[in-house]
Structure formats: structure tokens, C-alpha cells
Amino acid sequence: MSTPPPYGAPGPYGQPYPPPGGGFGPPPGGGYGPPPGQPIPNYLVQSILATLFCCMPTGIAAIVFSTRVQPKQAMGDIHGALEASKKARQWCIISVVLALLYYLFWVLLVVFVIAASD
């Protein structure tokens, strides 16, 4: 059995680098994220529907964040993909809430106008 090469020197031919057990350790976060192999939700359909039927500016922001999820997950940036997914969901919710407030405002306005005209 030979001694491992000094730090920074490549291992013998055919050996992985860094040597087994000498890697950088697990990624930070301590269990943050979905189980391995499970896709991260990107909320793209919800973002498109929020853009079409709710509030366009916030829906566009949701689309932008939802399109960032898959590339980040494919590159191995799980934390970045989860953050983009979280922001896409957040902008979808904001779009729906703003649309509901907008429609509520118009319904109340019509009710008050009808009540005032009597």
C-alpha cells in the first residue's frame, strides 16, 4: 500500500481526484431541498395563467423566476433553484392577490354608484 500524494498533487493514473473521502464534504444547508432525483416545482403554468388573467407585471416577474428553476437545477445549484422556485410562487400569489383586490375595488365601486343613484 502506498502513501497518498501530498495535497494538491494528482493521484496515480486512473484514480479519482480528489481522492475518495478527501472531497469538500456535503453541500451547505443541512437537508435543504427535495429528495434526490425529485424535480423542483417551477410554477411555470401558474405564472403564465397569472400573467394572462391576473396582473401582468407581477406575472411576468413570476415567469422570469420560474424559467430559472430548471437550468439551475440542471447545473447542480439546488439552493439557487429552490430560491427561484420560491420567488416564482411568491410572485404568482402576489399576482392573484392584486387581481382579487382590483376586482373587489370595481365591484364595490359599482355597488356604491348604484346605491348613490337611488
C-alpha positions in Angstrom: 0.0 0.0 0.0 1.4 3.3 -1.0 1.0 6.6 0.8 -1.3 9.2 -0.8 0.3 12.0 -2.8 0.7 15.3 -0.9 -2.2 17.8 -1.0 -2.6 19.3 -4.5 -0.7 16.7 -6.3 -2.6 14.4 -8.7 -3.2 10.8 -7.7 -2.0 7.8 -9.6 -3.3 7.3 -13.1 -6.9 6.2 -13.1 -7.6 7.4 -9.6 -10.3 10.0 -9.0 -9.3 13.5 -8.0 -9.7 14.4 -5.2 -9.1 11.1 -3.5 -12.1 9.3 -2.1 -13.0 10.7 1.2 -10.9 13.8 0.7 -13.6 15.8 -1.1 -15.1 19.0 0.1 -17.9 17.4 2.1 -21.7 17.7 1.7 -23.2 20.9 0.3 -24.3 23.5 2.9 -27.9 23.7 4.0 -28.3 20.5 6.1 -31.1 18.7 4.2 -32.4 21.8 2.5 -34.2 20.8 -0.7 -36.2 18.0 -2.2 -35.1 14.3 -2.1 -32.5 13.4 -4.7 -34.0 12.9 -8.2 -37.2 14.7 -7.4 -37.8 17.8 -9.6 -38.2 21.2 -8.1 -41.5 22.8 -8.9 -41.1 25.7 -11.3 -44.7 27.1 -11.3 -44.4 28.0 -15.0 -48.1 27.2 -15.8 -49.3 29.1 -12.8 -47.0 32.0 -13.8 -48.5 32.1 -17.3 -52.0 32.0 -16.0 -51.3 34.7 -13.5 -49.9 36.9 -16.3 -52.9 36.3 -18.6 -55.7 36.5 -16.1 -54.4 38.4 -13.1 -51.7 41.1 -13.0 -49.3 41.3 -16.0 -46.3 43.0 -14.4 -46.1 40.6 -11.4 -47.0 37.7 -13.6 -44.0 38.5 -15.9 -41.8 38.5 -12.8 -43.2 35.1 -11.9 -42.4 33.8 -15.4 -38.8 35.1 -15.2 -38.2 33.3 -11.9 -40.0 30.1 -13.0 -37.8 29.8 -16.1 -34.6 30.0 -13.9 -35.5 26.9 -11.9 -34.7 24.1 -14.4 -31.3 25.4 -15.6 -30.1 26.0 -12.0 -31.2 22.5 -11.0 -29.5 21.0 -14.1 -26.2 22.8 -13.2 -26.5 21.4 -9.6 -27.3 24.7 -8.0 -30.1 23.3 -5.9 -30.2 26.2 -3.5 -30.5 28.7 -6.4 -33.2 26.5 -8.0 -35.2 26.4 -4.7 -34.9 30.2 -4.3 -36.1 30.8 -7.9 -39.0 28.4 -7.3 -39.9 30.1 -4.0 -39.8 33.6 -5.7 -41.9 32.3 -8.7 -44.5 31.0 -6.3 -44.4 34.3 -4.3 -45.0 36.4 -7.5 -47.8 34.1 -8.5 -49.5 34.7 -5.2 -48.9 38.4 -5.4 -50.5 38.5 -8.9 -53.6 36.7 -7.7 -54.0 38.9 -4.6 -53.6 42.1 -6.6 -56.2 40.8 -9.2 -58.6 40.0 -6.4 -58.2 43.4 -4.8 -58.6 45.1 -8.2 -61.9 43.2 -8.9 -63.1 43.8 -5.4 -62.5 47.5 -5.8 -64.5 47.6 -9.0 -67.4 45.6 -7.5 -67.6 47.9 -4.5 -67.4 51.0 -6.8 -70.3 49.7 -8.9 -72.3 48.9 -5.8 -71.8 52.4 -4.4 -72.6 54.1 -7.6 -75.9 52.1 -7.9 -76.7 52.8 -4.3 -76.0 56.5 -4.7 -78.2 56.8 -7.8 -81.3 55.5 -6.0 
